[in-house]
């Protein structure tokens, strides 16, 4: 466990939340401890690590074993208040004496291997990103006696199982997890980390798929794309609230044909020009819904009911009472129009809307055209 200091806490969404430390930091600490144990014969209780963020951490060594010419040490990951699937997993390092002076590094069991271009690591190499790799070399080197050599193997015992719950297979990382981290710390509920993942996923997609890209706002949209529309899985990217960010990355990568499939509660905000659909950023659902309902002839009483509605699901039900023929197709067209304008009309964009109670609600002409192309 890292020392409790002021750096450990941040405010996210009005809540005080605890930071953690990355898989890369765990690997560096375990490597330092294993090398120290191998050459001194003494089991270290903690490993002091200097992170790129400028924070010094003292991580507990929870397992340690030594043999004739090898030693192993493990560190348990602490992701803080971030809902990280790797929280509390063990990161183990095996250090073996080598004849040649210096340090060599390899990925062992549970560490993924890169099989597709476009990542920060070359194809065929273990998925250990440059920053954590540097941390591992520096940490191990700080306790390696002069003139000695050591082979370091990073092992994540539960890595293969946990990797199935990540995007690794889509990114071309097989056999286990990636050793990640740019600051050495884990920011709780970090939008930045999600942006980084999205950008990487879109970059990988760009290298192997030149057709239309499908941006979905959540799991239901992804299911619709795959099971109802039978779209290719490699073309479907889940973007959550980050519609604008994802459109920007598509534009940068010249992915200029985009189909957006999303819940009306998210995409009605895009129709109002709001491209981060998180409720903390902005919420114009009622205003947009009511204005368009009024244009269809909704009376004051219906608009009042809409204002009192708790969810957009309820608003959709109220709209059906006034016969909202064409409403959702028009709304989908407005989402596409706003999205296209966001990219200065440099992309061809179509939209499909759904909600949970009624399923598919509407789509525009560009969406129908893009679906035909698939």
C-alpha positions as CSV (number, residue, x, y, z in Angstrom):
1,X,0.0,0.0,0.0
2,X,1.4,3.4,-0.9
3,X,1.9,5.9,1.8
4,X,-1.1,8.1,2.5
5,X,-0.3,11.6,1.3
6,X,-2.2,14.5,-0.2
7,X,-1.4,13.3,-3.7
8,X,-3.7,10.3,-3.1
9,X,-6.9,12.2,-3.4
10,X,-8.6,14.1,-6.1
11,X,-12.1,15.5,-6.7
12,X,-14.1,13.9,-9.5
13,X,-17.7,14.8,-10.1
14,X,-17.9,16.6,-6.8
15,X,-16.6,13.5,-4.9
16,X,-13.3,13.1,-3.1
17,X,-11.8,10.0,-4.6
18,X,-8.6,8.1,-4.0
19,X,-5.9,7.6,-6.6
20,X,-4.1,4.3,-7.1
21,X,-1.0,3.1,-8.9
22,X,-0.6,1.6,-12.3
23,X,0.3,-1.9,-13.4
24,X,3.6,-0.5,-14.6
25,X,4.3,0.9,-11.2
26,X,3.6,-2.5,-9.7
27,X,5.9,-4.2,-12.2
28,X,8.7,-1.8,-11.5
29,X,8.3,-2.3,-7.7
30,X,8.3,-6.1,-8.0
31,X,11.3,-6.0,-10.3
32,X,13.3,-3.8,-7.9
33,X,12.4,-6.1,-5.0
34,X,13.2,-9.3,-6.9
35,X,16.6,-8.0,-8.0
36,X,17.4,-6.8,-4.5
37,X,16.4,-10.2,-3.0
38,X,18.4,-12.1,-5.7
39,X,21.7,-10.3,-4.9
40,X,21.4,-9.6,-1.2
41,X,19.5,-12.6,0.0
42,X,17.3,-10.4,2.2
43,X,13.5,-10.2,1.6
44,X,12.5,-6.5,1.2
45,X,9.3,-5.5,2.9
46,X,8.7,-2.6,0.6
47,X,10.0,-1.2,-2.7
48,X,10.5,2.6,-3.2
49,X,9.5,3.7,-6.6
50,X,9.9,7.1,-8.3
51,X,6.9,7.7,-10.6
52,X,6.8,9.9,-13.7
53,X,4.2,12.0,-11.9
54,X,6.9,13.0,-9.4
55,X,5.3,11.0,-6.5
56,X,7.5,8.6,-4.6
57,X,5.7,5.4,-3.6
58,X,6.6,2.7,-1.1
59,X,4.7,-0.4,-2.2
60,X,4.3,-3.5,-0.1
61,X,6.0,-6.7,-1.3
62,X,3.3,-9.4,-0.6
63,X,5.1,-12.5,-1.8
64,X,8.8,-13.3,-2.0
65,X,10.7,-16.5,-2.9
66,X,14.4,-17.2,-3.6
67,X,16.2,-20.1,-5.3
68,X,19.8,-20.8,-6.2
69,X,20.1,-18.3,-9.0
70,X,16.7,-16.7,-9.1
71,X,14.2,-14.8,-7.0
72,X,10.5,-13.8,-7.3
73,X,8.6,-11.0,-5.7
74,X,5.0,-9.9,-6.1
75,X,3.0,-6.6,-5.6
76,X,-0.7,-6.4,-5.3
77,X,-2.2,-3.6,-7.5
78,X,-4.2,-0.9,-5.8
79,X,-6.4,1.0,-8.4
80,X,-7.7,3.4,-5.7
81,X,-11.4,4.3,-6.3
82,X,-11.2,3.6,-10.0
83,X,-13.5,0.6,-11.1
84,X,-10.5,-1.1,-12.7
85,X,-10.8,-4.9,-13.3
86,X,-7.1,-5.3,-12.5
87,X,-7.6,-3.9,-9.0
88,X,-6.0,-6.2,-6.4
89,X,-4.4,-8.5,-9.0
90,X,-0.9,-9.7,-8.4
91,X,2.0,-8.6,-10.5
92,X,5.0,-10.9,-10.1
93,X,8.6,-10.5,-11.3
94,X,11.1,-13.4,-11.6
95,X,14.7,-12.2,-11.7
96,X,17.4,-14.7,-12.8
97,X,21.1,-14.2,-12.7
98,X,22.7,-13.7,-16.2
99,X,26.3,-14.0,-17.4
100,X,26.2,-10.9,-19.4
101,X,26.1,-7.6,-17.5
102,X,23.0,-5.5,-17.6
103,X,19.2,-6.1,-17.7
104,X,17.1,-8.0,-20.2
105,X,13.3,-7.9,-20.0
106,X,10.6,-10.2,-21.2
107,X,6.9,-10.7,-20.8
108,X,5.9,-14.0,-19.1
109,X,2.6,-15.7,-18.4
110,X,-0.4,-13.4,-18.4
111,X,1.4,-10.6,-20.2
112,X,-0.1,-10.0,-23.7
113,X,1.8,-10.0,-27.0
114,X,1.3,-7.4,-29.7
115,X,0.0,-8.9,-33.0
116,X,-1.1,-5.8,-34.9
117,X,0.7,-2.6,-35.9
118,X,-0.4,0.8,-34.7
119,X,0.4,0.5,-31.0
120,X,3.4,1.9,-29.1
121,X,5.0,-1.5,-29.0
122,X,6.3,-3.3,-32.1
123,X,4.5,-6.4,-33.4
124,X,5.8,-9.6,-31.7
125,X,6.9,-7.9,-28.5
126,X,5.3,-8.2,-25.1
127,X,2.7,-5.4,-24.5
128,X,4.8,-3.4,-22.1
129,X,4.5,0.3,-23.0
130,X,7.6,2.5,-23.1
131,X,7.0,4.4,-19.9
132,X,6.5,1.4,-17.6
133,X,9.4,-0.3,-19.4
134,X,11.7,2.6,-18.5
135,X,10.4,2.5,-14.9
136,X,11.2,-1.2,-14.7
137,X,14.8,-0.8,-16.0
138,X,15.4,2.2,-13.7
139,X,14.0,0.5,-10.6
140,X,15.9,-2.8,-11.2
141,X,19.0,-1.0,-12.2
142,X,19.1,1.0,-9.0
143,X,19.7,-2.2,-6.9
144,X,21.7,-4.2,-9.5
145,X,25.3,-4.5,-8.4
146,X,28.0,-3.1,-10.8
147,X,29.1,-5.6,-13.4
148,X,26.2,-8.0,-12.7
149,X,23.5,-9.2,-15.1
150,X,19.9,-10.2,-14.6
151,X,17.0,-11.4,-16.7
152,X,13.6,-10.0,-15.6
153,X,10.4,-11.7,-16.5
154,X,7.0,-10.0,-15.8
155,X,4.3,-12.4,-14.8
156,X,0.6,-11.6,-14.2
157,X,-0.9,-14.9,-12.9
158,X,-4.5,-13.9,-13.6
159,X,-3.7,-11.9,-16.7
160,X,-5.1,-14.2,-19.4
161,X,-8.5,-14.4,-17.7
162,X,-8.7,-10.7,-17.0
163,X,-7.7,-9.8,-20.5
164,X,-11.0,-11.3,-21.8
165,X,-12.7,-8.4,-20.0
166,X,-10.7,-5.7,-21.8
167,X,-10.3,-4.4,-25.4
168,X,-7.0,-6.2,-25.8
169,X,-8.2,-8.7,-28.4
170,X,-9.6,-5.8,-30.6
171,X,-6.3,-4.0,-30.3
172,X,-4.4,-7.1,-31.4
173,X,-3.0,-8.0,-28.0
174,X,-3.2,-11.7,-27.3
175,X,-2.5,-13.9,-24.3
176,X,-2.9,-11.5,-21.5
177,X,-2.9,-7.9,-20.2
178,X,-0.9,-4.9,-21.2
179,X,1.6,-3.2,-18.8
180,X,0.4,0.3,-18.9
181,X,0.8,3.7,-17.2
182,X,2.2,7.1,-18.3
183,X,2.2,8.8,-14.9
184,X,2.6,5.8,-12.7
185,X,-0.7,6.6,-11.0
186,X,-4.3,5.7,-11.6
187,X,-6.8,8.6,-11.8
188,X,-10.2,7.5,-10.5
189,X,-13.0,7.5,-13.1
190,X,-10.6,9.2,-15.5
191,X,-12.1,10.5,-18.7
192,X,-8.6,10.9,-20.0
193,X,-7.8,7.2,-19.8
194,X,-11.1,6.4,-21.6
195,X,-10.1,8.9,-24.3
196,X,-6.7,7.3,-24.7
197,X,-8.4,3.9,-25.1
198,X,-10.8,5.2,-27.7
199,X,-8.1,6.9,-29.7
200,X,-6.1,3.7,-29.7
201,X,-9.0,1.6,-30.7
202,X,-9.9,3.9,-33.6
203,X,-6.3,4.0,-34.7
204,X,-6.2,0.2,-34.8
205,X,-9.5,0.2,-36.7
206,X,-8.1,2.6,-39.3
207,X,-5.2,0.3,-40.1
208,X,-7.4,-2.7,-41.0
209,X,-10.8,-1.3,-41.9
210,X,-11.6,1.3,-44.5
211,X,-15.3,1.1,-44.6
212,X,-17.9,3.0,-42.5
213,X,-17.2,3.2,-38.8
214,X,-20.0,2.6,-36.3
215,X,-20.0,4.6,-33.1
216,X,-22.4,3.3,-30.4
217,X,-23.1,5.0,-27.1
218,X,-23.4,1.8,-25.0
219,X,-23.9,-1.9,-24.8
220,X,-27.5,-1.9,-26.0
221,X,-26.4,0.0,-29.1
222,X,-23.6,-2.4,-29.7
223,X,-26.0,-5.3,-29.5
224,X,-28.3,-3.7,-32.0
225,X,-25.3,-3.1,-34.4
226,X,-24.1,-6.7,-34.1
227,X,-27.3,-8.7,-33.8
228,X,-30.0,-6.6,-35.5
229,X,-28.1,-4.9,-38.3
230,X,-25.4,-7.7,-38.5
231,X,-22.6,-5.2,-38.8
232,X,-19.0,-6.4,-38.5
233,X,-17.7,-6.4,-35.0
234,X,-14.4,-4.8,-35.9
235,X,-16.2,-1.7,-37.2
236,X,-18.2,-1.1,-34.0
237,X,-16.7,1.2,-31.4
238,X,-18.4,2.0,-28.0
239,X,-17.8,5.7,-27.3
240,X,-20.0,6.3,-24.2
241,X,-20.4,10.0,-23.6
242,X,-17.5,11.0,-25.8
243,X,-19.3,11.6,-29.1
244,X,-17.4,14.7,-30.0
245,X,-14.0,13.3,-29.1
246,X,-14.6,10.2,-31.1
247,X,-15.8,12.3,-34.2
248,X,-12.6,14.3,-33.9
249,X,-10.4,11.2,-33.9
250,X,-12.3,9.8,-36.8
251,X,-11.7,13.0,-38.7
252,X,-7.9,12.9,-37.9
253,X,-7.7,9.3,-39.1
254,X,-9.8,10.1,-42.3
255,X,-12.5,7.8,-41.2
256,X,-15.1,9.9,-43.0
257,X,-18.1,7.6,-43.1
258,X,-19.6,7.3,-39.7
259,X,-22.8,5.6,-38.5
260,X,-24.0,6.7,-35.0
261,X,-26.3,4.3,-33.1
262,X,-27.4,5.6,-29.8
263,X,-30.0,5.9,-27.1
264,X,-32.3,8.9,-27.6
265,X,-31.4,10.2,-24.1
266,X,-27.8,10.6,-25.3
267,X,-28.2,11.7,-28.9
268,X,-30.9,14.2,-28.3
269,X,-28.2,16.2,-26.6
270,X,-26.1,16.0,-29.8
271,X,-29.1,17.3,-31.7
272,X,-28.8,20.4,-29.4
273,X,-25.1,20.7,-30.2
274,X,-23.8,19.0,-27.0
275,X,-21.0,16.6,-27.9
276,X,-20.0,15.3,-24.4
277,X,-23.3,13.8,-23.3
278,X,-22.4,13.3,-19.6
279,X,-25.1,14.8,-17.4
280,X,-22.5,16.8,-15.5
281,X,-21.5,18.6,-18.8
282,X,-24.9,19.7,-20.0
283,X,-28.5,18.5,-20.2
284,X,-30.9,19.9,-22.8
285,X,-33.0,16.8,-23.2
286,X,-36.3,18.3,-22.1
287,X,-35.8,21.6,-24.0
288,X,-34.9,19.8,-27.2
289,X,-37.6,17.2,-26.9
290,X,-40.3,19.8,-26.0
291,X,-39.4,22.2,-28.8
292,X,-39.7,19.6,-31.4
293,X,-42.9,18.2,-29.9
294,X,-44.4,21.7,-30.1
295,X,-43.5,21.9,-33.8
296,X,-45.5,18.7,-34.2
297,X,-48.5,20.4,-32.5
298,X,-48.1,19.3,-28.9
299,X,-50.2,21.4,-26.6
300,X,-49.3,23.1,-23.4
301,X,-50.6,20.2,-21.3
302,X,-48.4,17.7,-23.1
303,X,-45.3,20.0,-22.8
304,X,-46.0,20.4,-19.1
305,X,-46.1,16.6,-18.7
306,X,-42.8,16.3,-20.6
307,X,-41.3,18.8,-18.2
308,X,-42.4,16.7,-15.3
309,X,-41.1,13.4,-16.9
310,X,-38.1,11.9,-15.2
311,X,-36.5,10.2,-18.2
312,X,-36.5,10.4,-22.0
313,X,-38.2,7.0,-22.0
314,X,-41.2,8.7,-20.4
315,X,-41.0,11.6,-22.9
316,X,-41.1,9.1,-25.8
317,X,-44.3,7.6,-24.4
318,X,-45.8,11.1,-24.1
319,X,-44.9,11.9,-27.7
320,X,-46.7,8.8,-28.9
321,X,-49.9,10.2,-27.4
322,X,-49.9,13.1,-29.9
323,X,-48.9,10.9,-32.8
324,X,-45.3,11.8,-33.4
325,X,-45.1,10.5,-36.9
326,X,-41.7,11.2,-38.4
327,X,-40.4,12.8,-35.2
328,X,-37.6,10.4,-34.6
329,X,-36.4,10.3,-38.2
330,X,-36.2,14.1,-38.2
331,X,-34.4,14.0,-34.9
332,X,-31.9,11.4,-36.3
333,X,-31.4,13.7,-39.2
334,X,-30.7,16.6,-36.9
335,X,-28.1,14.6,-35.0
336,X,-26.3,13.8,-38.2
337,X,-26.5,17.4,-39.4
338,X,-25.0,18.7,-36.1
339,X,-22.3,16.0,-36.2
340,X,-21.4,16.8,-39.8
341,X,-21.3,20.5,-39.0
342,X,-19.0,19.7,-36.0
343,X,-16.5,18.3,-38.5
344,X,-17.0,21.2,-40.9
345,X,-19.1,19.0,-43.2
346,X,-16.0,16.9,-44.0
347,X,-17.7,13.6,-43.1
348,X,-20.7,11.6,-44.2
349,X,-22.7,10.8,-41.1
350,X,-25.9,8.9,-40.4
351,X,-27.8,8.2,-37.2
352,X,-30.0,5.5,-35.7
353,X,-32.0,6.2,-32.6
354,X,-33.5,3.7,-30.1
355,X,-34.8,3.5,-26.5
356,X,-35.1,0.6,-24.1
357,X,-38.9,0.3,-24.1
358,X,-39.6,0.5,-27.8
359,X,-36.3,-0.5,-29.4
360,X,-35.6,1.2,-32.7
361,X,-37.2,4.6,-33.0
362,X,-36.0,6.2,-36.2
363,X,-33.1,6.8,-38.6
364,X,-32.2,9.2,-41.3
365,X,-31.4,8.7,-45.0
366,X,-27.7,8.6,-44.6
367,X,-28.0,5.9,-42.0
368,X,-30.1,3.8,-44.3
369,X,-27.5,4.3,-47.1
370,X,-24.6,3.4,-44.8
371,X,-26.4,0.3,-43.6
372,X,-26.9,-0.8,-47.2
373,X,-23.2,-0.4,-47.9
374,X,-22.4,-2.7,-45.0
